[in-house]
Amino acid sequence: MIDARDELDCSPVKCIGAPERLFYITSRIRSVVFTTPRLPWKCNKREESLGLAFVTGGTGFIGRNLIERLLAQDWQVVALHRRTSNTQPLKMPGVKRVEGSITDPESLLRAMPEQPDVVFHLAASTNMWSPRNQQQTRVNVEGSRNIATTALRRKAGRFIHTSSIAAFGFHRERITEETPSTASDSWVNYMRTKRLAELQVQQAVESGLDAVVVNPANVIGAYDRRNWGGIIRQLARGDLPGLPAGEASFCHVDSVAKALIAAYHRGGCGNHYLLGGADASYLSMARQAGELLGCRVPGKAMPDWFLRAMARVFLLFSYVSRKEPLLTPEKVAFSTGRLICSSEKAVRELDYRPIPLGEMLEDCIRWLRDEELL
């Protein structure tokens, strides 16, 4: 998941995706409907051109990669950040930093310039602990409504909404853009709010916003210190004895950044585009990473029943401690489930180029070594 899962700038909400956190959790345990039709309204056609991009979530994993690619193509970038954010990643020539919050409509109106060519909305919450569900709903649902409404008021040329494969809900079959979403009624608030955020964007489209929704699967690549990058670091240290039994689609962060820009140029208004390409179980993904690192990997996945039981115990204790537990029912659901998608539509319409999982892991490991994190 995207968490797509990361592209957020909304502390104190944690930004680590459920499967990644569960990998960490298992080591600690051992030691202790949505269909995407063509919309009936007409949307403005845009010629390929460079200009001004307004970006939310620019300090995050995907956001940093997107901004670098925009700058390489001579875009001007205005990056939104909160007052308490670490803005060091945004200190690049060509980037104007503006303070604001997606949960504060007035700050958004002050921050967003008039008539930006495109708004890239990546900020979101990947929270997986029920006591923070209200905050997550405010960030994901109200925040998406606020930024879409501001884009309309500022007459933005296009609006590219970064969602997640999670917005479709869990499905045993391969997910496509035509798969009915089950997420609106999901007990997992992250899934539910990602879907409800998409519906906020759809409502804005009905009011005249030229918007495209992109749904990445699990993203791997440079600038990832905590998500899959964190799992790779655990593997290298040899302190990851357990893995969940789920399986998912994976995508390279650079391919995602390219697809977001391609969605501005060529995406159909009101359309969704799933980004995956490499399918694997979490165990096989870890084995590939272990081979590249030259380290040992756990031989089998931990039983689902054991993880579910432990999650219930951890959750009860968290009500007393008032601290987010290492394991929750939501995290187990994601890490033991199946979220596999088809990227055929993105390949066809956005020229999306899936990357083999081994290449994604090689690039992530190379960046971690360059940063002396391995």
Secondary structure, DSSP 8 states (H G I E B T S, - for coil): --BTTB----TTS----HHHHHHHHHHHHHH--------SS------S---EEEEESTTSHHHHHHHHHHHHTT-EEEEEE-TTS--GGG-STTEEEEE--TT-HHHHHHHS-SS-SEEEE--------GGGHHHHHIIIIIHHHHHHHHHHHTT-SEEEEE--GGGG---SS-B-TTS---GGG-SSHHHHHHHHHHHHHHHHHHTT--EEEEEE-EEE-TT-SSSHHHHHHHHHHT--------EEEEEEHHHHHHHHHHHHHH--TT-EEEE--EEEEHHHHHHHHHHHHT----SS---HHHHHHHHHHHHHHHHHH-S--S--HHHHHHHHSEE-B--HHHHHHH------HHHHHHHHHHHHHHTT--
